[in-house]
Amino acid sequence: MEPKITIREAAALLETSPSVVQAYLNNNNLVAKRSGTTSYFGHETARELFNFQTSSKALSFQIVKGGTGKTTMASAFAIRASLYGLKILCIDMDQQGNLSQVFGVNADEHPIMIDVLVEDYDINDAIVKVAPGIDVIASRLENAMLDEALKMISAPLPRAYADYFDKLKGIYDLIIIDCPPNLGQSVAAITLAVDSVIAPVSMEGFAIAGLEATCLSIDELETKYERDIDLKILVNKYDKRSKICNTLYESVIQDAIYKNFLVQSFVNSSQDFPNSILEGESIFDKIQITQAKKDIDDICREILDFKPILKDRKYKSKKTKKSHVKKITTDTSENVNV
């Protein structure tokens, strides 16, 4: 995996010209490569170029429904953020280990979260470097016992993972947690420990029901622990050609509660995501501009409030319009994919 960002993309983010970016790279001895007529670079150069100043954050990707693209969104988000220069840690908490597989990590060769909780492994020993600026803590089937492990160690739920995440925030700019598609002690502890919960939802009837269950769980945690949990609902796999997709999308954006949590940017349905995973790459390994890359860039910039500044120069940053979901029931007679 070799994620890339082109100089033309960087110039657009910085609201300047490619020649200015190229000159800046040259003057500061920052590495850029070429593929044909296109110049590009990776994480190390991006970190120096963009000068993205942000407080360290932890984000969880979670929803009570499989097949919504949760892991795909988590991995793509992480990779794009690394191309803004952020240092990323991805934590796979789903016993299926799909995020680990996306990054090519053999979880049998490394400690996982259950080992950290029960066997007293140092969490740093579980970290695997997978790409420039991206590290991973893997997962495998044994993480299915995380709920029981939390009960066994009798850790206060709000601190069960928060102490680990707070420690890791001293090393990483962004921690991304891929949760299993269910409710339980472990997911609740993650929800209480992160700065934001991102709920990817595809516009399908069963996915909307999963979103409702997720929102209800968050409401209960907010009440019980007197917390204000930051929820962001991300529409994924949007297909404007689909009648049911459009109907459900309209019902979400018009809902009195959900519309307050809805991320305004959304991700269109695209074969680029599964194709890149099959090839052992990310959508950002290729230098061609695609709709899938643009969509991920849009959601990253909105959620992270990314306003890059070229060092030693002043540029205006466009303000991203922000908005954010919570509760709908939809009945439809059309068939949906499950």
VOBA-1610 file (N, C-alpha, C; in pm, whole numbers, padded with zeros to 5 digits, always signed):
BEGIN
Met+00085-00120+00000Met+00000+00000+00000Met+00088+00125+00000Glu+00065+00212-00098Glu+00142+00336-00109Glu+00047+00453-00139Pro-00022+00504-00037Pro-00115+00616-00061Pro-00042+00740-00111Lys-00110+00812-00200Lys-00049+00928-00265Lys-00147+01045-00270Ile-00092+01165-00274Ile-00169+01284-00304Ile-00091+01362-00408Thr-00159+01408-00512Thr-00089+01478-00620Thr-00068+01625-00582Ile+00029+01685-00649Ile+00055+01827-00626Ile-00066+01910-00666Arg-00137+01867-00770Arg-00257+01939-00811Arg-00363+01933-00701Glu-00381+01817-00638Glu-00475+01806-00527Glu-00433+01894-00410Ala-00304+01891-00380Ala-00252+01971-00269Ala-00274+02119-00294Ala-00252+02162-00418Ala-00272+02303-00453Ala-00418+02343-00435Ala-00510+02254-00472Ala-00653+02284-00455Ala-00688+02297-00307Leu-00631+02211-00223Leu-00656+02218-00079Leu-00602+02348-00020Leu-00487+02391-00071Leu-00422+02512-00020Leu-00471+02638-00089Glu-00559+02620-00189Glu-00613+02732-00266Glu-00501+02816-00328Thr-00411+02745-00393Thr-00302+02811-00464Thr-00276+02733-00593Ser-00166+02761-00659Ser-00137+02695-00787Ser-00039+02580-00767Pro-00042+02480-00856Pro+00054+02371-00847Pro+00199+02420-00852Ser+00225+02526-00927Ser+00362+02577-00938Ser+00412+02632-00804Val+00321+02695-00727Val+00359+02745-00594Val+00392+02628-00502Val+00311+02523-00505Val+00336+02405-00423Val+00468+02340-00462Gln+00491+02325-00593Gln+00615+02264-00641Gln+00736+02346-00596Ala+00726+02477-00606Ala+00836+02564-00564Ala+00862+02549-00414Tyr+00754+02540-00337Tyr+00769+02524-00192Tyr+00839+02392-00160Leu+00799+02286-00228Leu+00863+02156-00206Leu+01011+02162-00240Asn+01042+02224-00353Asn+01182+02234-00397Asn+01265+02315-00297Asn+01212+02429-00255Asn+01286+02518-00165Asn+01309+02457-00028Asn+01222+02364+00011Asn+01233+02302+00143Asn+01282+02158+00138Asn+01333+02119+00021Asn+01390+01984+00003Asn+01292+01874+00043Leu+01165+01893+00008Leu+01062+01793+00036Leu+01045+01703-00085Val+01028+01575-00059Val+01028+01474-00166Val+00895+01470-00239Ala+00902+01473-00371Ala+00786+01447-00457Ala+00833+01356-00569Lys+00746+01266-00611Lys+00779+01173-00718Lys+00694+01204-00840Arg+00726+01138-00950Arg+00649+01161-01073Arg+00602+01028-01131Ser+00482+01033-01187Ser+00430+00923-01267Ser+00380+00985-01396Gly+00457+00968-01503Gly+00426+01038-01626Gly+00444+01187-01606Thr+00336+01262-01627Thr+00342+01408-01610Thr+00287+01453-01475Thr+00250+01357-01390Thr+00186+01389-01262Thr+00284+01376-01147Ser+00296+01480-01067Ser+00381+01477-00948Ser+00295+01447-00825Tyr+00349+01368-00734Tyr+00274+01329-00615Tyr+00371+01310-00498Phe+00314+01296-00380Phe+00395+01269-00261Phe+00310+01193-00160Gly+00374+01153-00049Gly+00305+01076+00053Gly+00299+01148+00187His+00286+01069+00292His+00260+01122+00426His+00369+01217+00476Glu+00496+01177+00462Glu+00604+01256+00521Glu+00607+01398+00464Thr+00598+01408+00332Thr+00598+01540+00269Thr+00472+01617+00306Ala+00358+01547+00310Ala+00231+01613+00346Ala+00237+01673+00486Arg+00302+01603+00578Arg+00310+01652+00716Arg+00384+01786+00722Glu+00488+01799+00640Glu+00564+01924+00637Glu+00490+02033+00559Leu+00422+01992+00452Leu+00359+02089+00363Leu+00235+02152+00425Phe+00143+02070+00475Phe+00011+02120+00514Phe+00010+02189+00651Asn+00103+02151+00738Asn+00109+02218+00869Asn-00028+02218+00937Phe-00094+02102+00935Phe-00229+02089+00991Phe-00220+02083+01143Gln-00259+02190+01208Gln-00255+02198+01354Gln-00390+02153+01410Thr-00389+02046+01487Thr-00514+01995+01543Thr-00485+01924+01674Ser-00580+01926+01765Ser-00567+01848+01887Ser-00595+01702+01855Ser-00528+01614+01926Ser-00544+01471+01900Ser-00688+01428+01930Lys-00741+01342+01842Lys-00881+01299+01855Lys-00891+01148+01838Ala-00996+01092+01896Ala-01032+00952+01873Ala-01172+00948+01814Leu-01187+00876+01703Leu-01315+00862+01635Leu-01350+00714+01626Ser-01474+00680+01656Ser-01519+00542+01636Ser-01615+00536+01518Phe-01601+00431+01438Phe-01694+00403+01330Phe-01781+00287+01377Gln-01910+00313+01396Gln-01996+00210+01454Gln-02141+00226+01411Ile-02207+00114+01393Ile-02350+00109+01368Ile-02395-00035+01387Val-02518-00053+01434Val-02569-00187+01460Val-02625-00246+01332Lys-02540-00270+01236Lys-02581-00330+01108Lys-02456-00356+01026Gly-02441-00479+00979Gly-02330-00510+00890Gly-02362-00466+00748Gly-02260-00453+00666Gly-02280-00424+00525Gly-02302-00278+00490Thr-02283-00188+00586Thr-02303-00045+00558Thr-02175+00022+00509Gly-02065-00053+00504Gly-01938+00005+00461Gly-01860+00067+00574Lys-01887+00023+00696Lys-01822+00079+00815Lys-01670+00067+00808Thr-01621-00053+00783Thr-01477-00075+00778Thr-01414-00005+00659Thr-01482-00007+00545Thr-01431+00061+00426Thr-01417+00210+00452Met-01517+00269+00516Met-01511+00412+00547Met-01401+00441+00649Ala-01388+00357+00750Ala-01285+00379+00852Ala-01146+00377+00791Ser-01119+00278+00706Ser-00986+00267+00646Ser-00959+00379+00546Ala-01058+00412+00464Ala-01039+00519+00366Ala-01019+00654+00436Phe-01096+00676+00542Phe-01083+00799+00621Phe-00942+00809+00679Ala-00894+00699+00734Ala-00760+00698+00795Ala-00652+00729+00692Ile-00664+00668+00576Ile-00562+00687+00472Ile-00562+00830+00422Arg-00681+00884+00398Arg-00686+01022+00350Arg-00631+01119+00454Ala-00666+01097+00580Ala-00615+01184+00686Ala-00463+01177+00696Ser-00406+01060+00670Ser-00260+01048+00672Ser-00197+01130+00561Leu-00272+01150+00452Leu-00223+01232+00340Leu-00243+01381+00366Tyr-00305+01416+00476Tyr-00306+01554+00525Tyr-00186+01577+00617Gly-00111+01471+00643Gly+00005+01479+00731Gly-00021+01432+00872Leu-00141+01383+00901Leu-00172+01337+01036Leu-00114+01198+01059Lys-00069+01175+01182Lys-00020+01043+01221Lys-00139+00965+01277Ile-00166+00849+01218Ile-00291+00776+01243Ile-00265+00642+01312Leu-00350+00609+01408Leu-00356+00474+01462Leu-00496+00419+01439Cys-00506+00307+01370Cys-00634+00237+01351Cys-00641+00121+01449Ile-00749+00113+01524Ile-00769+00004+01619Ile-00887-00080+01572Asp-00860-00204+01539Asp-00964-00296+01494Asp-01023-00365+01616Met-01148-00337+01647Met-01215-00398+01762Met-01320-00501+01720Asp-01335-00519+01591Asp-01433-00614+01537Asp-01366-00750+01525Gln-01426-00852+01587Gln-01367-00985+01586Gln-01352-01044+01446Gln-01425-00988+01349Gln-01409-01035+01211Gln-01274-00994+01152Gly-01213-00890+01207Gly-01079-00850+01166Gly-01071-00794+01026Asn-01179-00737+00975Asn-01176-00687+00837Asn-01081-00569+00820Leu-01073-00481+00918Leu-00982-00367+00907Leu-00837-00416+00904Ser-00808-00516+00984Ser-00673-00575+00984Ser-00640-00631+00847Gln-00737-00696+00785Gln-00715-00753+00652Gln-00695-00645+00547Val-00770-00536+00557Val-00754-00425+00462Val-00610-00376+00461Phe-00549-00370+00580Phe-00412-00321+00590Phe-00307-00432+00584Gly-00352-00555+00556Gly-00259-00665+00536Gly-00190-00713+00662Val-00256-00702+00777Val-00196-00744+00903Val-00246-00883+00940Asn-00153-00973+00971Asn-00188-01106+01020Asn-00204-01097+01171Ala-00328-01096+01216Ala-00356-01074+01359Ala-00304-01186+01447Asp-00280-01305+01391Asp-00228-01416+01470Asp-00085-01391+01517Glu-00018-01296+01454Glu+00122-01270+01487Glu+00140-01156+01586His+00029-01097+01632His+00041-00979+01717His-00062-00983+01830Pro-00031-00919+01944Pro-00132-00905+02049Pro-00249-00822+01998Ile-00367-00849+02053Ile-00486-00772+02018Ile-00544-00713+02147Met-00656-00644+02138Met-00707-00573+02255Met-00742-00667+02370Ile-00794-00784+02342Ile-00827-00877+02450Ile-00702-00917+02527Asp-00588-00927+02457Asp-00461-00959+02523Asp-00416-00844+02614Val-00440-00723+02569Val-00403-00605+02649Val-00487-00600+02777Leu-00616-00629+02765Leu-00705-00622+02881Leu-00683-00736+02980Val-00669-00857+02928Val-00669-00977+03013Val-00529-01027+03046Glu-00439-01021+02948Glu-00305-01077+02966Glu-00200-00972+03002Asp-00244-00848+03019Asp-00154-00739+03060Asp-00042-00711+02960Tyr-00070-00731+02833Tyr+00026-00688+02730Tyr+00028-00535+02728Asp+00146-00480+02704Asp+00156-00335+02682Asp+00090-00303+02549Ile+00002-00204+02547Ile-00070-00173+02424Ile+00025-00133+02311Asn+00140-00078+02347Asn+00237-00041+02244Asn+00292-00163+02171Asp+00294-00279+02238Asp+00342-00401+02175Asp+00244-00455+02072Ala+00120-00405+02074Ala+00019-00450+01978Ala+00019-00368+01850Ile+00095-00260+01848Ile+00092-00167+01734Ile+00180-00218+01620Val+00122-00217+01499Val+00192-00263+01378Val+00196-00149+01277Lys+00313-00121+01223Lys+00325-00018+01119Lys+00282-00079+00986Val+00192-00013+00914Val+00142-00069+00788Val+00170+00021+00668Ala+00186+00149+00691Ala+00212+00245+00582Ala+00267+00371+00646Pro+00333+00457+00568Pro+00382+00582+00626Pro+00268+00661+00692Gly+00283+00687+00821Gly+00183+00764+00893Gly+00065+00684+00943Ile+00062+00553+00918Ile-00052+00470+00960Ile-00003+00347+01034Asp-00048+00330+01157Asp-00024+00211+01237Asp-00158+00144+01268Val-00152+00015+01302Val-00274-00062+01327Val-00259-00149+01450Ile-00364-00159+01530Ile-00379-00265+01629Ile-00482-00360+01573Ala-00442-00484+01550Ala-00524-00580+01476Ala-00632-00643+01564Ser-00714-00725+01501Ser-00819-00798+01572Ser-00836-00937+01512Arg-00883-01026+01594Arg-00918-01161+01549Arg-01035-01211+01634Leu-01072-01336+01616Leu-01194-01390+01675Leu-01200-01375+01827Glu-01085-01381+01893Glu-01085-01373+02040Glu-01142-01242+02092Asn-01141-01138+02010Asn-01199-01011+02055Asn-01350-01017+02074Ala-01411-01128+02033Ala-01553-01148+02060Ala-01580-01157+02210Met-01474-01182+02288Met-01487-01195+02433Met-01461-01064+02508Leu-01454-00952+02435Leu-01424-00825+02501Leu-01530-00785+02603Asp-01656-00811+02573Asp-01762-00778+02669Asp-01740-00851+02801Glu-01711-00980+02792Glu-01687-01060+02912Glu-01561-01015+02984Ala-01459-00978+02906Ala-01333-00933+02967Ala-01354-00807+03049Leu-01435-00715+02998Leu-01461-00591+03070Leu-01534-00618+03202Lys-01625-00714+03200Lys-01695-00750+03323Lys-01597-00814+03423Met-01506-00894+03370Met-01413-00967+03455Met-01315-00874+03526Ile-01267-00772+03455Ile-01169-00682+03516Ile-01237-00571+03596Ser-01369-00565+03588Ser-01448-00468+03666Ser-01403-00325+03647Ala-01365-00291+03526Ala-01323-00154+03498Ala-01445-00064+03484Pro-01442+00058+03539Pro-01552+00152+03516Pro-01568+00175+03367Leu-01688+00160+03316Leu-01709+00163+03172Leu-01654+00290+03105Pro-01673+00409+03162Pro-01623+00528+03094Pro-01470+00533+03083Arg-01398+00458+03170Arg-01252+00461+03168Arg-01191+00334+03110Ala-01273+00234+03078Ala-01221+00103+03036Ala-01125+00114+02919Tyr-01160+00195+02819Tyr-01070+00219+02706Tyr-01013+00360+02706Ala-01078+00451+02774Ala-01037+00591+02770Ala-00893+00609+02816Asp-00850+00535+02917Asp-00713+00548+02966Asp-00613+00508+02858Tyr-00644+00402+02783Tyr-00556+00360+02673Tyr-00555+00465+02562Phe-00674+00511+02525Phe-00683+00608+02415Phe-00613+00739+02451Asp-00629+00783+02576Asp-00565+00907+02618Asp-00413+00896+02611Lys-00362+00780+02648Lys-00217+00757+02640Lys-00170+00761+02495Leu-00247+00701+02406Leu-00209+00695+02265Leu-00223+00830+02196Lys-00309+00916+02249Lys-00324+01050+02191Lys-00195+01131+02204Gly-00109+01091+02296Gly+00019+01159+02308Gly+00115+01124+02196Ile+00079+01020+02118Ile+00165+00973+02009Ile+00104+01002+01873Tyr-00029+00991+01865Tyr-00099+01000+01736Tyr-00188+01124+01730Asp-00204+01176+01608Asp-00296+01287+01587Asp-00440+01240+01581Leu-00458+01118+01532Leu-00594+01067+01511Leu-00597+00917+01538Ile-00690+00876+01623Ile-00713+00734+01651Ile-00848+00697+01594Ile-00851+00595+01510Ile-00975+00552+01445Ile-01006+00410+01490Ile-01124+00392+01549Ile-01163+00261+01602Ile-01275+00204+01516Asp-01253+00084+01465Asp-01355+00013+01388Asp-01426-00083+01482Cys-01552-00056+01512Cys-01629-00134+01610Cys-01703-00249+01543Pro-01737-00352+01621Pro-01823-00458+01567Pro-01965-00404+01549Pro-02043-00466+01459Pro-02179-00416+01432Pro-02281-00467+01533Asn-02257-00439+01660Asn-02350-00484+01763Asn-02344-00389+01882Leu-02428-00415+01981Leu-02428-00339+02105Leu-02372-00427+02216Gly-02313-00366+02314Gly-02257-00442+02425Gly-02166-00355+02508Gln-02105-00415+02609Gln-02018-00340+02700Gln-01900-00277+02629Ser-01839-00352+02539Ser-01719-00302+02471Ser-01750-00182+02383Val-01855-00193+02302Val-01892-00081+02214Val-01935+00039+02298Ala-02005+00013+02408Ala-02046+00123+02496Ala-01924+00194+02555Ala-01824+00116+02597Ala-01703+00174+02653Ala-01627+00257+02550Ile-01626+00209+02425Ile-01563+00285+02317Ile-01638+00416+02295Thr-01770+00407+02290Thr-01853+00525+02268Thr-01825+00633+02373Leu-01805+00591+02496Leu-01779+00685+02605Leu-01636+00739+02604Ala-01548+00673+02528Ala-01406+00709+02532Ala-01362+00795+02415Val-01443+00803+02309Val-01400+00874+02188Val-01452+01017+02186Asp-01393+01096+02097Asp-01437+01235+02080Asp-01560+01245+01992Ser-01572+01154+01895Ser-01688+01154+01806Ser-01720+01012+01764Val-01849+00985+01746Val-01897+00859+01690Val-01944+00886+01549Ile-01888+00813+01454Ile-01930+00825+01314Ile-02009+00701+01278Ala-02134+00721+01238Ala-02223+00610+01206Ala-02247+00606+01055Pro-02174+00522+00982Pro-02197+00511+00838Pro-02326+00433+00813Val-02413+00489+00730Val-02540+00422+00703Val-02567+00424+00554Ser-02598+00308+00499Ser-02640+00300+00360Ser-02791+00321+00355Met-02841+00370+00243Met-02983+00403+00234Met-03065+00279+00202Glu-03072+00190+00302Glu-03150+00067+00295Glu-03233+00055+00422Gly-03349-00008+00411Gly-03440-00016+00524Gly-03379-00075+00648Phe-03308-00188+00634Phe-03249-00253+00750Phe-03137-00169+00810Ala-03063-00096+00725Ala-02956-00010+00776Ala-03014+00104+00858Ile-03127+00159+00815Ile-03191+00266+00891Ile-03236+00215+01028Ala-03285+00091+01032Ala-03323+00032+01161Ala-03201+00017+01251Gly-03086-00020+01191Gly-02962-00029+01268Gly-02918+00105+01321Leu-02939+00209+01241Leu-02906+00345+01284Leu-02992+00385+01404Glu-03120+00351+01398Glu-03210+00385+01508Glu-03166+00318+01637Ala-03124+00190+01627Ala-03077+00119+01746Ala-02949+00181+01800Thr-02861+00223+01710Thr-02737+00288+01752Thr-02766+00418+01825Cys-02856+00497+01769Cys-02891+00626+01831Cys-02957+00607+01967Leu-03042+00505+01978Leu-03107+00477+02106Leu-03004+00440+02212Ser-02905+00359+02172Ser-02798+00320+02264Ser-02718+00442+02311Ile-02688+00532+02217Ile-02614+00654+02252Ile-02695+00741+02347Asp-02825+00753+02320Asp-02912+00831+02410Asp-02908+00775+02552Glu-02913+00643+02564Glu-02911+00579+02696Glu-02779+00604+02768Leu-02668+00598+02694Leu-02537+00625+02754Leu-02525+00770+02798Glu-02578+00860+02717Glu-02575+01002+02753Glu-02651+01027+02884Thr-02766+00962+02896Thr-02848+00980+03016Thr-02782+00917+03139Lys-02735+00795+03123Lys-02679+00721+03236Lys-02550+00785+03289Tyr-02464+00829+03196Tyr-02333+00879+03237Tyr-02321+01031+03228Glu-02433+01096+03200Glu-02437+01243+03192Glu-02329+01295+03097Arg-02328+01239+02979Arg-02232+01277+02876Arg-02304+01339+02758Asp-02232+01421+02684Asp-02281+01473+02557Asp-02197+01408+02448Ile-02249+01305+02386Ile-02173+01227+02287Ile-02192+01288+02149Asp-02082+01317+02084Asp-02085+01380+01951Asp-02109+01273+01845Leu-02228+01274+01787Leu-02265+01177+01684Leu-02264+01242+01546Lys-02205+01173+01451Lys-02206+01220+01313Lys-02255+01106+01224Ile-02363+01128+01152Ile-02419+01025+01065Ile-02370+01047+00923Leu-02307+00945+00869Leu-02245+00954+00737Leu-02322+00867+00638Val-02379+00929+00537Val-02450+00854+00433Val-02348+00792+00338Asn-02357+00661+00323Asn-02264+00585+00239Asn-02342+00508+00133Lys-02274+00474+00025Lys-02333+00395-00085Lys-02456+00463-00143Tyr-02450+00594-00155Tyr-02564+00668-00211Tyr-02569+00647-00362Asp-02687+00613-00412Asp-02707+00590-00555Asp-02829+00670-00600Lys-02805+00778-00669Lys-02915+00867-00709Lys-03011+00801-00808Arg-02969+00689-00869Arg-03057+00619-00963Arg-03161+00533-00892Ser-03138+00507-00763Ser-03226+00418-00687Ser-03340+00496-00621Lys-03462+00455-00650Lys-03579+00521-00591Lys-03580+00506-00439Ile-03553+00385-00391Ile-03557+00363-00246Ile-03446+00442-00177Cys-03331+00451-00241Cys-03220+00528-00185Cys-03258+00675-00169Asn-03317+00731-00273Asn-03358+00871-00267Asn-03469+00895-00164Thr-03563+00801-00156Thr-03672+00814-00060Thr-03619+00813+00083Leu-03530+00718+00112Leu-03475+00709+00247Leu-03386+00829+00280Tyr-03310+00873+00182Tyr-03222+00989+00204Tyr-03304+01114+00237Glu-03411+01133+00163Glu-03498+01249+00189Glu-03560+01240+00329Ser-03598+01119+00368Ser-03659+01104+00500Ser-03558+01133+00612Val-03432+01100+00588Val-03328+01127+00688Val-03299+01276+00699Ile-03277+01342+00584Ile-03238+01483+00589Ile-03353+01573+00634Gln-03476+01523+00625Gln-03590+01604+00669Gln-03636+01568+00811Asp-03579+01462+00867Asp-03620+01421+01001Asp-03577+01526+01103Ala-03666+01558+01195Ala-03643+01666+01291Ala-03520+01641+01379Ile-03488+01515+01405Ile-03374+01483+01491Ile-03250+01448+01410Tyr-03264+01356+01314Tyr-03149+01310+01237Tyr-03074+01422+01167Lys-03149+01518+01114Lys-03085+01622+01033Lys-02984+01703+01114Asn-02997+01702+01245Asn-02904+01777+01330Asn-02768+01709+01341Phe-02761+01581+01306Phe-02638+01505+01320Phe-02578+01462+01186Leu-02643+01498+01080Leu-02605+01448+00948Leu-02482+01519+00893Val-02383+01442+00853Val-02268+01498+00782Val-02317+01540+00644Gln-02291+01662+00605Gln-02346+01712+00479Gln-02285+01643+00358Ser-02156+01612+00365Ser-02094+01537+00257Ser-02139+01392+00266Phe-02146+01323+00152Phe-02184+01182+00153Phe-02098+01107+00053Val-02103+00974+00061Val-02020+00889-00024Val-02108+00816-00124Asn-02081+00838-00251Asn-02157+00772-00357Asn-02118+00625-00368Ser-02211+00546-00414Ser-02183+00405-00441Ser-02074+00395-00547Ser-01973+00313-00523Ser-01861+00302-00616Ser-01794+00167-00604Gln-01758+00108-00718Gln-01684-00018-00718Gln-01537+00004-00687Asp-01493+00129-00684Asp-01352+00156-00655Asp-01312+00102-00519Phe-01402+00106-00423Phe-01369+00060-00288Phe-01343-00091-00283Pro-01438-00176-00326Pro-01409-00320-00322Pro-01298-00361-00417Asn-01287-00294-00530Asn-01181-00328-00626Asn-01043-00303-00568Ser-01026-00191-00500Ser-00895-00159-00443Ser-00859-00257-00332Ile-00958-00298-00253Ile-00932-00395-00146Ile-00889-00529-00204Leu-00955-00572-00312Leu-00917-00697-00378Leu-00774-00690-00433Glu-00732-00571-00473Glu-00597-00553-00527Glu-00493-00530-00419Gly-00536-00529-00293Gly-00444-00506-00183Gly-00396-00363-00176Glu-00477-00270-00226Glu-00440-00129-00230Glu-00550-00046-00163Ser-00528+00085-00162Ser-00633+00178-00123Ser-00673+00256-00247Ile-00785+00326-00239Ile-00826+00408-00353Ile-00728+00522-00375Phe-00645+00551-00276Phe-00547+00660-00287Phe-00411+00613-00336Asp-00399+00485-00370Asp-00274+00437-00428Asp-00259+00480-00573Lys-00373+00503-00638Lys-00370+00549-00777Lys-00375+00701-00779Ile-00312+00760-00882Ile-00305+00907-00887Ile-00422+00969-00961Gln-00503+00888-01031Gln-00617+00943-01102Gln-00720+01000-01004Ile-00779+01111-01042Ile-00886+01169-00962Ile-01015+01091-00990Thr-01080+01043-00884Thr-01205+00967-00898Thr-01310+01025-00805Gln-01435+00990-00831Gln-01543+01037-00744Gln-01528+00980-00604Ala-01484+00855-00594Ala-01466+00793-00462Ala-01364+00870-00379Lys-01252+00908-00441Lys-01150+00985-00370Lys-01203+01122-00329Lys-01276+01184-00418Lys-01333+01316-00387Lys-01430+01307-00270Asp-01513+01202-00269Asp-01611+01186-00162Asp-01542+01171-00026Ile-01440+01086-00020Ile-01369+01065+00106Ile-01298+01193+00150Asp-01241+01264+00053Asp-01176+01391+00086Asp-01277+01489+00146Asp-01395+01494+00088Asp-01499+01586+00137Asp-01539+01554+00281Ile-01560+01426+00311Ile-01603+01392+00448Ile-01490+01413+00548Cys-01367+01386+00505Cys-01253+01408+00595Cys-01238+01556+00628Arg-01248+01639+00526Arg-01232+01783+00548Arg-01344+01838+00636Glu-01465+01786+00617Glu-01577+01833+00698Glu-01565+01787+00843Ile-01540+01659+00862Ile-01537+01604+00998Ile-01416+01654+01076Leu-01301+01665+01009Leu-01180+01710+01077Leu-01165+01862+01076Asp-01253+01929+01002Asp-01243+02074+00988Asp-01103+02111+00937Phe-01064+02044+00829Phe-00929+02057+00773Phe-00915+02186+00695Lys-00829+02275+00745Lys-00801+02402+00678Lys-00650+02418+00668Pro-00590+02360+00566Pro-00444+02361+00557Pro-00387+02499+00532Ile-00268+02522+00585Ile-00198+02648+00566Ile-00056+02617+00519Leu-00017+02676+00409Leu+00119+02659+00361Leu+00211+02743+00447Lys+00310+02679+00507Lys+00401+02752+00595Lys+00463+02870+00522Asp+00474+02980+00594Asp+00538+03102+00542Asp+00455+03174+00437Arg+00331+03125+00410Arg+00243+03195+00316Arg+00103+03200+00376Lys+00024+03297+00335Lys-00112+03309+00388Lys-00212+03282+00277Tyr-00305+03191+00306Tyr-00412+03158+00212Tyr-00543+03152+00285Lys-00648+03185+00216Lys-00781+03174+00275Lys-00827+03030+00266Ser-00894+02984+00368Ser-00951+02850+00367Ser-01102+02861+00359Lys-01162+02785+00269Lys-01307+02785+00258Lys-01366+02719+00381Lys-01470+02778+00436Lys-01536+02719+00552Lys-01629+02610+00506Thr-01612+02494+00563Thr-01699+02383+00530Thr-01827+02392+00611Lys-01938+02384+00541Lys-02067+02390+00608Lys-02086+02265+00691Lys-02122+02281+00816Lys-02132+02167+00905Lys-02275+02137+00946Ser-02303+02018+00961Ser-02434+01974+01007Ser-02420+01831+01051His-02504+01783+01125His-02487+01643+01168His-02611+01566+01193Val-02714+01274+01294Val-02845+01213+01287Val-02905+01154+01411Lys-03040+01132+01420Lys-03086+01051+01535Lys-03227+00995+01520Lys-03305+00946+01441Lys-03421+00863+01472Lys-03529+00861+01365Ile-03544+00752+01292Ile-03647+00746+01191Ile-03688+00603+01174Thr-03810+00583+01139Thr-03856+00450+01101Thr-03918+00463+00965Thr-03878+00376+00875Thr-03924+00387+00737Thr-03979+00253+00691Asp-04093+00257+00628Asp-04154+00136+00574Asp-04155+00147+00424Thr-04108+00046+00356Thr-04106+00048+00209Thr-04130-00092+00158Ser-04195-00097+00046Ser-04227-00227-00012Ser-04120-00273-00109Glu-04023-00185-00140Glu-03919-00225-00234Glu-03822-00320-00167Asn-03762-00408-00248Asn-03660-00497-00196Asn-03535-00417-00166Val-03464-00456-00062Val-03338-00390-00029Val-03230-00495-00015Asn-03106-00451-00037Asn-02993-00541-00019Asn-02961-00552+00129Val-02935-00670+00175Val-02898-00690+00314Val-02757-00746+00324
//
